[in-house]
């Protein structure tokens, strides 16, 4: 878990950090397509608790999830995120 040493994490809200740790644990060894439900669940459970991740924080989470994945899997993650983002944007309207 090299990502735990990321300097951007040390200033993060401990509750958000705990959610990210849970997501990282749940995605360990999973491929690109199976990461989407975990990411959606992370964001949804955070929203229910009144926690909003900033764009930078979401980017950081994605980089953590992509760590050690093949370029093809990283591309799947990016595509999934775009799909999730557009769905979330529609839900906000």
Biopython code that builds the backbone (N, CA, C, O; Angstrom):
import numpy as np
from Bio.PDB.StructureBuilder import StructureBuilder

atoms = [
    (1, "UNK", "N", (0.827, -1.195, 0.000)),
    (1, "UNK", "CA", (0.000, 0.000, 0.000)),
    (1, "UNK", "C", (0.869, 1.256, 0.000)),
    (1, "UNK", "O", (0.852, 2.041, 0.948)),
    (2, "UNK", "N", (1.621, 1.428, -1.075)),
    (2, "UNK", "CA", (2.477, 2.605, -1.212)),
    (2, "UNK", "C", (1.684, 3.894, -1.220)),
    (2, "UNK", "O", (2.179, 4.931, -0.779)),
    (3, "UNK", "N", (0.448, 3.839, -1.722)),
    (3, "UNK", "CA", (-0.365, 5.038, -1.852)),
    (3, "UNK", "C", (-0.624, 5.697, -0.504)),
    (3, "UNK", "O", (-0.900, 6.896, -0.446)),
    (4, "UNK", "N", (-0.539, 4.929, 0.579)),
    (4, "UNK", "CA", (-0.770, 5.496, 1.909)),
    (4, "UNK", "C", (0.271, 6.559, 2.254)),
    (4, "UNK", "O", (0.046, 7.404, 3.120)),
    (5, "UNK", "N", (1.413, 6.506, 1.565)),
    (5, "UNK", "CA", (2.472, 7.485, 1.807)),
    (5, "UNK", "C", (2.309, 8.749, 0.974)),
    (5, "UNK", "O", (3.131, 9.661, 1.061)),
    (6, "UNK", "N", (1.253, 8.810, 0.166)),
    (6, "UNK", "CA", (1.037, 9.977, -0.689)),
    (6, "UNK", "C", (0.881, 11.218, 0.184)),
    (6, "UNK", "O", (0.036, 11.243, 1.079)),
    (7, "UNK", "N", (1.690, 12.250, -0.068)),
    (7, "UNK", "CA", (1.633, 13.462, 0.763)),
    (7, "UNK", "C", (0.283, 14.161, 0.729)),
    (7, "UNK", "O", (-0.061, 14.879, 1.668)),
    (8, "UNK", "N", (-0.488, 13.964, -0.336)),
    (8, "UNK", "CA", (-1.801, 14.596, -0.430)),
    (8, "UNK", "C", (-2.779, 14.014, 0.595)),
    (8, "UNK", "O", (-3.768, 14.655, 0.950)),
    (9, "UNK", "N", (-2.499, 12.810, 1.060)),
    (9, "UNK", "CA", (-3.416, 12.163, 1.996)),
    (9, "UNK", "C", (-3.274, 12.685, 3.424)),
    (9, "UNK", "O", (-4.218, 12.606, 4.210)),
    (10, "UNK", "N", (-2.099, 13.216, 3.764)),
    (10, "UNK", "CA", (-1.892, 13.580, 5.167)),
    (10, "UNK", "C", (-2.764, 14.740, 5.631)),
    (10, "UNK", "O", (-3.016, 14.881, 6.827)),
    (11, "UNK", "N", (-3.227, 15.570, 4.703)),
    (11, "UNK", "CA", (-4.097, 16.689, 5.079)),
    (11, "UNK", "C", (-5.577, 16.373, 4.870)),
    (11, "UNK", "O", (-6.438, 17.226, 5.086)),
    (12, "UNK", "N", (-5.864, 15.149, 4.451)),
    (12, "UNK", "CA", (-7.247, 14.794, 4.142)),
    (12, "UNK", "C", (-8.028, 14.499, 5.419)),
    (12, "UNK", "O", (-7.483, 14.021, 6.414)),
    (13, "UNK", "N", (-9.311, 14.797, 5.357)),
    (13, "UNK", "CA", (-10.245, 14.489, 6.440)),
    (13, "UNK", "C", (-10.128, 12.990, 6.780)),
    (13, "UNK", "O", (-10.203, 12.147, 5.885)),
    (14, "UNK", "N", (-9.944, 12.660, 8.063)),
    (14, "UNK", "CA", (-9.782, 11.242, 8.457)),
    (14, "UNK", "C", (-10.958, 10.357, 8.041)),
    (14, "UNK", "O", (-10.768, 9.175, 7.752)),
    (15, "UNK", "N", (-12.154, 10.909, 8.006)),
    (15, "UNK", "CA", (-13.322, 10.119, 7.594)),
    (15, "UNK", "C", (-13.203, 9.756, 6.113)),
    (15, "UNK", "O", (-13.482, 8.623, 5.719)),
    (16, "UNK", "N", (-12.786, 10.729, 5.298)),
    (16, "UNK", "CA", (-12.598, 10.465, 3.868)),
    (16, "UNK", "C", (-11.498, 9.436, 3.676)),
    (16, "UNK", "O", (-11.611, 8.536, 2.844)),
    (17, "UNK", "N", (-10.434, 9.580, 4.452)),
    (17, "UNK", "CA", (-9.300, 8.662, 4.349)),
    (17, "UNK", "C", (-9.748, 7.232, 4.654)),
    (17, "UNK", "O", (-9.333, 6.288, 3.981)),
    (18, "UNK", "N", (-10.586, 7.080, 5.658)),
    (18, "UNK", "CA", (-11.094, 5.759, 6.029)),
    (18, "UNK", "C", (-11.928, 5.165, 4.898)),
    (18, "UNK", "O", (-11.824, 3.972, 4.610)),
    (19, "UNK", "N", (-12.753, 5.990, 4.258)),
    (19, "UNK", "CA", (-13.557, 5.521, 3.122)),
    (19, "UNK", "C", (-12.651, 5.074, 1.974)),
    (19, "UNK", "O", (-12.914, 4.060, 1.327)),
    (20, "UNK", "N", (-11.582, 5.839, 1.726)),
    (20, "UNK", "CA", (-10.644, 5.492, 0.650)),
    (20, "UNK", "C", (-9.939, 4.177, 0.964)),
    (20, "UNK", "O", (-9.758, 3.339, 0.081)),
    (21, "UNK", "N", (-9.541, 3.997, 2.222)),
    (21, "UNK", "CA", (-8.886, 2.742, 2.614)),
    (21, "UNK", "C", (-9.813, 1.559, 2.366)),
    (21, "UNK", "O", (-9.387, 0.517, 1.867)),
    (22, "UNK", "N", (-11.082, 1.730, 2.718)),
    (22, "UNK", "CA", (-12.067, 0.668, 2.512)),
    (22, "UNK", "C", (-12.199, 0.352, 1.023)),
    (22, "UNK", "O", (-12.210, -0.814, 0.626)),
    (23, "UNK", "N", (-12.299, 1.397, 0.204)),
    (23, "UNK", "CA", (-12.428, 1.206, -1.247)),
    (23, "UNK", "C", (-11.185, 0.511, -1.807)),
    (23, "UNK", "O", (-11.294, -0.397, -2.631)),
    (24, "UNK", "N", (-10.019, 0.938, -1.361)),
    (24, "UNK", "CA", (-8.766, 0.333, -1.847)),
    (24, "UNK", "C", (-8.724, -1.149, -1.478)),
    (24, "UNK", "O", (-8.295, -1.984, -2.274)),
    (25, "UNK", "N", (-9.169, -1.463, -0.273)),
    (25, "UNK", "CA", (-9.194, -2.854, 0.177)),
    (25, "UNK", "C", (-10.170, -3.676, -0.680)),
    (25, "UNK", "O", (-9.869, -4.806, -1.066)),
    (26, "UNK", "N", (-11.336, -3.095, -0.969)),
    (26, "UNK", "CA", (-12.358, -3.803, -1.747)),
    (26, "UNK", "C", (-11.957, -3.980, -3.207)),
    (26, "UNK", "O", (-12.434, -4.906, -3.862)),
    (27, "UNK", "N", (-11.094, -3.116, -3.729)),
    (27, "UNK", "CA", (-10.729, -3.195, -5.138)),
    (27, "UNK", "C", (-9.428, -3.965, -5.367)),
    (27, "UNK", "O", (-9.042, -4.200, -6.512)),
    (28, "UNK", "N", (-8.764, -4.352, -4.308)),
    (28, "UNK", "CA", (-7.488, -5.060, -4.456)),
    (28, "UNK", "C", (-7.687, -6.293, -5.331)),
    (28, "UNK", "O", (-8.524, -7.147, -5.040)),
    (29, "UNK", "N", (-6.904, -6.375, -6.411)),
    (29, "UNK", "CA", (-6.960, -7.538, -7.290)),
    (29, "UNK", "C", (-8.114, -7.535, -8.280)),
    (29, "UNK", "O", (-8.256, -8.480, -9.056)),
    (30, "UNK", "N", (-8.938, -6.500, -8.271)),
    (30, "UNK", "CA", (-10.067, -6.457, -9.208)),
    (30, "UNK", "C", (-9.653, -5.756, -10.493)),
    (30, "UNK", "O", (-8.724, -4.949, -10.511)),
    (31, "UNK", "N", (-10.369, -6.085, -11.573)),
    (31, "UNK", "CA", (-10.066, -5.467, -12.863)),
    (31, "UNK", "C", (-10.877, -4.192, -13.033)),
    (31, "UNK", "O", (-11.737, -3.875, -12.212)),
    (32, "UNK", "N", (-10.597, -3.473, -14.097)),
    (32, "UNK", "CA", (-11.205, -2.182, -14.365)),
    (32, "UNK", "C", (-12.718, -2.135, -14.246)),
    (32, "UNK", "O", (-13.260, -1.258, -13.574)),
    (33, "UNK", "N", (-13.408, -3.074, -14.896)),
    (33, "UNK", "CA", (-14.874, -3.038, -14.907)),
    (33, "UNK", "C", (-15.493, -3.263, -13.538)),
    (33, "UNK", "O", (-16.562, -2.725, -13.248)),
    (34, "UNK", "N", (-14.845, -4.042, -12.701)),
    (34, "UNK", "CA", (-15.435, -4.333, -11.394)),
    (34, "UNK", "C", (-15.126, -3.243, -10.366)),
    (34, "UNK", "O", (-15.578, -3.319, -9.224)),
    (35, "UNK", "N", (-14.357, -2.234, -10.771)),
    (35, "UNK", "CA", (-14.057, -1.137, -9.856)),
    (35, "UNK", "C", (-15.201, -0.129, -9.776)),
    (35, "UNK", "O", (-15.349, 0.566, -8.771)),
    (36, "UNK", "N", (-16.005, -0.049, -10.827)),
    (36, "UNK", "CA", (-17.085, 0.947, -10.879)),
    (36, "UNK", "C", (-18.048, 0.842, -9.706)),
    (36, "UNK", "O", (-18.330, 1.854, -9.065)),
    (37, "UNK", "N", (-18.570, -0.361, -9.399)),
    (37, "UNK", "CA", (-19.501, -0.435, -8.276)),
    (37, "UNK", "C", (-18.866, -0.006, -6.961)),
    (37, "UNK", "O", (-19.526, 0.603, -6.119)),
    (38, "UNK", "N", (-17.594, -0.319, -6.784)),
    (38, "UNK", "CA", (-16.903, 0.055, -5.547)),
    (38, "UNK", "C", (-16.781, 1.572, -5.458)),
    (38, "UNK", "O", (-17.007, 2.160, -4.400)),
    (39, "UNK", "N", (-16.423, 2.203, -6.576)),
    (39, "UNK", "CA", (-16.283, 3.656, -6.599)),
    (39, "UNK", "C", (-17.635, 4.322, -6.349)),
    (39, "UNK", "O", (-17.724, 5.284, -5.585)),
    (40, "UNK", "N", (-18.687, 3.812, -6.993)),
    (40, "UNK", "CA", (-20.025, 4.371, -6.791)),
    (40, "UNK", "C", (-20.448, 4.222, -5.333)),
    (40, "UNK", "O", (-21.019, 5.139, -4.744)),
    (41, "UNK", "N", (-20.166, 3.077, -4.770)),
    (41, "UNK", "CA", (-20.526, 2.823, -3.380)),
    (41, "UNK", "C", (-19.764, 3.759, -2.445)),
    (41, "UNK", "O", (-20.326, 4.244, -1.464)),
    (42, "UNK", "N", (-18.501, 4.014, -2.737)),
    (42, "UNK", "CA", (-17.688, 4.938, -1.939)),
    (42, "UNK", "C", (-18.311, 6.328, -1.950)),
    (42, "UNK", "O", (-18.488, 6.945, -0.899)),
    (43, "UNK", "N", (-18.641, 6.814, -3.134)),
    (43, "UNK", "CA", (-19.191, 8.165, -3.274)),
    (43, "UNK", "C", (-20.582, 8.245, -2.640)),
    (43, "UNK", "O", (-20.911, 9.221, -1.966)),
    (44, "UNK", "N", (-21.392, 7.208, -2.865)),
    (44, "UNK", "CA", (-22.749, 7.197, -2.315)),
    (44, "UNK", "C", (-22.738, 7.163, -0.795)),
    (44, "UNK", "O", (-23.470, 7.908, -0.143)),
    (45, "UNK", "N", (-21.900, 6.294, -0.234)),
    (45, "UNK", "CA", (-21.867, 6.216, 1.234)),
    (45, "UNK", "C", (-21.312, 7.508, 1.824)),
    (45, "UNK", "O", (-21.738, 7.931, 2.899)),
    (46, "UNK", "N", (-20.379, 8.129, 1.141)),
    (46, "UNK", "CA", (-19.847, 9.416, 1.602)),
    (46, "UNK", "C", (-20.949, 10.471, 1.557)),
    (46, "UNK", "O", (-21.110, 11.243, 2.502)),
    (47, "UNK", "N", (-21.710, 10.505, 0.460)),
    (47, "UNK", "CA", (-22.800, 11.480, 0.321)),
    (47, "UNK", "C", (-23.834, 11.312, 1.427)),
    (47, "UNK", "O", (-24.345, 12.294, 1.966)),
    (48, "UNK", "N", (-24.138, 10.059, 1.760)),
    (48, "UNK", "CA", (-25.122, 9.791, 2.811)),
    (48, "UNK", "C", (-24.651, 10.346, 4.155)),
    (48, "UNK", "O", (-25.461, 10.724, 5.002)),
    (49, "UNK", "N", (-23.347, 10.388, 4.335)),
    (49, "UNK", "CA", (-22.784, 10.902, 5.581)),
    (49, "UNK", "C", (-22.525, 12.407, 5.497)),
    (49, "UNK", "O", (-21.958, 13.004, 6.412)),
    (50, "UNK", "N", (-22.950, 13.008, 4.383)),
    (50, "UNK", "CA", (-22.749, 14.443, 4.217)),
    (50, "UNK", "C", (-21.338, 14.812, 3.800)),
    (50, "UNK", "O", (-20.916, 15.958, 3.953)),
    (51, "UNK", "N", (-20.610, 13.838, 3.272)),
    (51, "UNK", "CA", (-19.226, 14.066, 2.852)),
    (51, "UNK", "C", (-19.196, 14.208, 1.337)),
    (51, "UNK", "O", (-19.765, 13.388, 0.616)),
    (52, "UNK", "N", (-18.536, 15.240, 0.866)),
    (52, "UNK", "CA", (-18.384, 15.453, -0.581)),
    (52, "UNK", "C", (-16.894, 15.419, -0.903)),
    (52, "UNK", "O", (-16.090, 16.113, -0.280)),
    (53, "UNK", "N", (-16.549, 14.605, -1.882)),
    (53, "UNK", "CA", (-15.161, 14.562, -2.337)),
    (53, "UNK", "C", (-14.961, 15.646, -3.386)),
    (53, "UNK", "O", (-15.799, 15.824, -4.270)),
    (54, "UNK", "N", (-13.857, 16.365, -3.287)),
    (54, "UNK", "CA", (-13.530, 17.367, -4.296)),
    (54, "UNK", "C", (-13.033, 16.651, -5.554)),
    (54, "UNK", "O", (-12.729, 15.459, -5.523)),
    (55, "UNK", "N", (-12.956, 17.383, -6.638)),
    (55, "UNK", "CA", (-12.449, 16.821, -7.890)),
    (55, "UNK", "C", (-11.029, 16.297, -7.696)),
    (55, "UNK", "O", (-10.684, 15.223, -8.187)),
    (56, "UNK", "N", (-10.210, 17.059, -6.979)),
    (56, "UNK", "CA", (-8.827, 16.623, -6.723)),
    (56, "UNK", "C", (-8.792, 15.332, -5.919)),
    (56, "UNK", "O", (-7.979, 14.447, -6.185)),
    (57, "UNK", "N", (-9.675, 15.229, -4.939)),
    (57, "UNK", "CA", (-9.704, 14.019, -4.113)),
    (57, "UNK", "C", (-10.150, 12.820, -4.934)),
    (57, "UNK", "O", (-9.618, 11.722, -4.769)),
    (58, "UNK", "N", (-11.115, 13.020, -5.810)),
    (58, "UNK", "CA", (-11.579, 11.920, -6.657)),
    (58, "UNK", "C", (-10.458, 11.492, -7.610)),
    (58, "UNK", "O", (-10.260, 10.300, -7.849)),
    (59, "UNK", "N", (-9.732, 12.464, -8.147)),
    (59, "UNK", "CA", (-8.592, 12.154, -9.020)),
    (59, "UNK", "C", (-7.559, 11.329, -8.259)),
    (59, "UNK", "O", (-7.018, 10.356, -8.784)),
    (60, "UNK", "N", (-7.293, 11.725, -7.025)),
    (60, "UNK", "CA", (-6.336, 10.998, -6.189)),
    (60, "UNK", "C", (-6.811, 9.556, -5.954)),
    (60, "UNK", "O", (-6.023, 8.615, -6.051)),
    (61, "UNK", "N", (-8.090, 9.394, -5.649)),
    (61, "UNK", "CA", (-8.652, 8.058, -5.429)),
    (61, "UNK", "C", (-8.486, 7.206, -6.686)),
    (61, "UNK", "O", (-8.104, 6.038, -6.608)),
    (62, "UNK", "N", (-8.774, 7.797, -7.834)),
    (62, "UNK", "CA", (-8.647, 7.058, -9.098)),
    (62, "UNK", "C", (-7.211, 6.641, -9.346)),
    (62, "UNK", "O", (-6.950, 5.525, -9.794)),
    (63, "UNK", "N", (-6.283, 7.535, -9.056)),
    (63, "UNK", "CA", (-4.873, 7.194, -9.237)),
    (63, "UNK", "C", (-4.472, 6.047, -8.318)),
    (63, "UNK", "O", (-3.667, 5.194, -8.691)),
    (64, "UNK", "N", (-5.041, 6.033, -7.112)),
    (64, "UNK", "CA", (-4.783, 4.936, -6.175)),
    (64, "UNK", "C", (-5.340, 3.635, -6.752)),
    (64, "UNK", "O", (-4.671, 2.601, -6.726)),
    (65, "UNK", "N", (-6.563, 3.691, -7.271)),
    (65, "UNK", "CA", (-7.194, 2.492, -7.821)),
    (65, "UNK", "C", (-6.457, 1.973, -9.052)),
    (65, "UNK", "O", (-6.427, 0.767, -9.300)),
    (66, "UNK", "N", (-5.859, 2.890, -9.827)),
    (66, "UNK", "CA", (-5.170, 2.493, -11.063)),
    (66, "UNK", "C", (-3.786, 1.911, -10.793)),
    (66, "UNK", "O", (-3.206, 1.255, -11.658)),
    (67, "UNK", "N", (-3.262, 2.148, -9.604)),
    (67, "UNK", "CA", (-1.903, 1.716, -9.284)),
    (67, "UNK", "C", (-1.747, 0.206, -9.515)),
    (67, "UNK", "O", (-2.521, -0.600, -8.999)),
    (68, "UNK", "N", (-0.732, -0.151, -10.298)),
    (68, "UNK", "CA", (-0.445, -1.561, -10.537)),
    (68, "UNK", "C", (-1.346, -2.220, -11.579)),
    (68, "UNK", "O", (-1.232, -3.423, -11.814)),
    (69, "UNK", "N", (-2.232, -1.462, -12.201)),
    (69, "UNK", "CA", (-3.122, -2.028, -13.221)),
    (69, "UNK", "C", (-2.473, -1.867, -14.602)),
    (69, "UNK", "O", (-1.618, -1.005, -14.805)),
    (70, "UNK", "N", (-2.897, -2.711, -15.538)),
    (70, "UNK", "CA", (-2.381, -2.619, -16.903)),
    (70, "UNK", "C", (-2.946, -1.359, -17.558)),
    (70, "UNK", "O", (-3.955, -0.824, -17.098)),
    (71, "UNK", "N", (-2.294, -0.872, -18.646)),
    (71, "UNK", "CA", (-2.822, 0.298, -19.353)),
    (71, "UNK", "C", (-4.271, 0.092, -19.806)),
    (71, "UNK", "O", (-5.071, 1.027, -19.779)),
    (72, "UNK", "N", (-4.602, -1.118, -20.215)),
    (72, "UNK", "CA", (-5.971, -1.401, -20.647)),
    (72, "UNK", "C", (-6.946, -1.262, -19.472)),
    (72, "UNK", "O", (-8.025, -0.688, -19.619)),
    (73, "UNK", "N", (-6.563, -1.787, -18.320)),
    (73, "UNK", "CA", (-7.421, -1.671, -17.133)),
    (73, "UNK", "C", (-7.553, -0.209, -16.698)),
    (73, "UNK", "O", (-8.626, 0.228, -16.284)),
    (74, "UNK", "N", (-6.460, 0.538, -16.796)),
    (74, "UNK", "CA", (-6.508, 1.959, -16.438)),
    (74, "UNK", "C", (-7.480, 2.698, -17.352)),
    (74, "UNK", "O", (-8.212, 3.584, -16.911)),
    (75, "UNK", "N", (-7.476, 2.319, -18.638)),
    (75, "UNK", "CA", (-8.387, 2.941, -19.587)),
    (75, "UNK", "C", (-9.840, 2.582, -19.233)),
    (75, "UNK", "O", (-10.728, 3.431, -19.323)),
    (76, "UNK", "N", (-10.079, 1.331, -18.832)),
    (76, "UNK", "CA", (-11.421, 0.912, -18.420)),
    (76, "UNK", "C", (-11.871, 1.732, -17.203)),
    (76, "UNK", "O", (-13.025, 2.152, -17.123)),
    (77, "UNK", "N", (-10.961, 1.950, -16.272)),
    (77, "UNK", "CA", (-11.287, 2.738, -15.076)),
    (77, "UNK", "C", (-11.684, 4.149, -15.503)),
    (77, "UNK", "O", (-12.691, 4.681, -15.035)),
    (78, "UNK", "N", (-10.894, 4.757, -16.391)),
    (78, "UNK", "CA", (-11.198, 6.106, -16.857)),
    (78, "UNK", "C", (-12.569, 6.165, -17.535)),
    (78, "UNK", "O", (-13.344, 7.091, -17.296)),
    (79, "UNK", "N", (-12.866, 5.169, -18.386)),
    (79, "UNK", "CA", (-14.158, 5.137, -19.075)),
    (79, "UNK", "C", (-15.298, 4.979, -18.077)),
    (79, "UNK", "O", (-16.338, 5.627, -18.200)),
    (80, "UNK", "N", (-15.096, 4.123, -17.100)),
    (80, "UNK", "CA", (-16.106, 3.896, -16.076)),
    (80, "UNK", "C", (-16.361, 5.175, -15.300)),
    (80, "UNK", "O", (-17.507, 5.521, -15.012)),
    (81, "UNK", "N", (-15.293, 5.871, -14.964)),
    (81, "UNK", "CA", (-15.415, 7.114, -14.199)),
    (81, "UNK", "C", (-16.179, 8.163, -14.993)),
    (81, "UNK", "O", (-17.010, 8.882, -14.439)),
    (82, "UNK", "N", (-15.900, 8.250, -16.285)),
    (82, "UNK", "CA", (-16.630, 9.211, -17.119)),
    (82, "UNK", "C", (-18.117, 8.877, -17.124)),
    (82, "UNK", "O", (-18.960, 9.772, -17.059)),
    (83, "UNK", "N", (-18.435, 7.591, -17.202)),
    (83, "UNK", "CA", (-19.823, 7.165, -17.204)),
    (83, "UNK", "C", (-20.478, 7.513, -15.858)),
    (83, "UNK", "O", (-21.583, 8.053, -15.822)),
    (84, "UNK", "N", (-19.791, 7.202, -14.763)),
    (84, "UNK", "CA", (-20.302, 7.484, -13.423)),
    (84, "UNK", "C", (-20.481, 8.987, -13.240)),
    (84, "UNK", "O", (-21.491, 9.433, -12.696)),
    (85, "UNK", "N", (-19.507, 9.764, -13.692)),
    (85, "UNK", "CA", (-19.574, 11.225, -13.556)),
    (85, "UNK", "C", (-20.781, 11.784, -14.288)),
    (85, "UNK", "O", (-21.479, 12.652, -13.764)),
    (86, "UNK", "N", (-21.033, 11.297, -15.491)),
    (86, "UNK", "CA", (-22.173, 11.825, -16.243)),
    (86, "UNK", "C", (-23.484, 11.409, -15.582)),
    (86, "UNK", "O", (-24.450, 12.172, -15.593)),
    (87, "UNK", "N", (-23.528, 10.207, -15.007)),
    (87, "UNK", "CA", (-24.732, 9.777, -14.297)),
    (87, "UNK", "C", (-24.959, 10.645, -13.061)),
    (87, "UNK", "O", (-26.091, 11.026, -12.766)),
    (88, "UNK", "N", (-23.893, 10.953, -12.348)),
    (88, "UNK", "CA", (-24.005, 11.770, -11.144)),
    (88, "UNK", "C", (-24.420, 13.208, -11.499)),
    (88, "UNK", "O", (-25.185, 13.838, -10.770)),
    (89, "UNK", "N", (-23.914, 13.705, -12.605)),
    (89, "UNK", "CA", (-24.282, 15.070, -13.042)),
    (89, "UNK", "C", (-25.773, 15.132, -13.352)),
    (89, "UNK", "O", (-26.438, 16.117, -13.031)),
    (90, "UNK", "N", (-26.293, 14.088, -13.970)),
    (90, "UNK", "CA", (-27.731, 14.043, -14.285)),
    (90, "UNK", "C", (-28.553, 13.997, -13.001)),
    (90, "UNK", "O", (-29.613, 14.617, -12.912)),
    (91, "UNK", "N", (-28.064, 13.263, -12.014)),
    (91, "UNK", "CA", (-28.796, 13.131, -10.747)),
    (91, "UNK", "C", (-28.836, 14.436, -9.959)),
    (91, "UNK", "O", (-29.745, 14.645, -9.156)),
    (92, "UNK", "N", (-27.864, 15.311, -10.180)),
    (92, "UNK", "CA", (-27.804, 16.575, -9.441)),
    (92, "UNK", "C", (-28.807, 17.593, -9.942)),
    (92, "UNK", "O", (-29.146, 18.537, -9.229)),
    (93, "UNK", "N", (-29.282, 17.411, -11.163)),
    (93, "UNK", "CA", (-30.185, 18.400, -11.776)),
    (93, "UNK", "C", (-31.559, 18.373, -11.146)),
    (93, "UNK", "O", (-32.436, 19.140, -11.544)),
]
sb = StructureBuilder()
sb.init_structure("model")
sb.init_model(0)
sb.init_chain("A")
sb.init_seg("    ")
for serial, (resi, resn, name, xyz) in enumerate(atoms, 1):
    if name == "N":
        sb.init_residue(resn, " ", resi, " ")
    sb.init_atom(name, np.array(xyz, "f"), 0.0, 1.0, " ", f" {name:<3s}", serial, name[0])
structure = sb.get_structure()
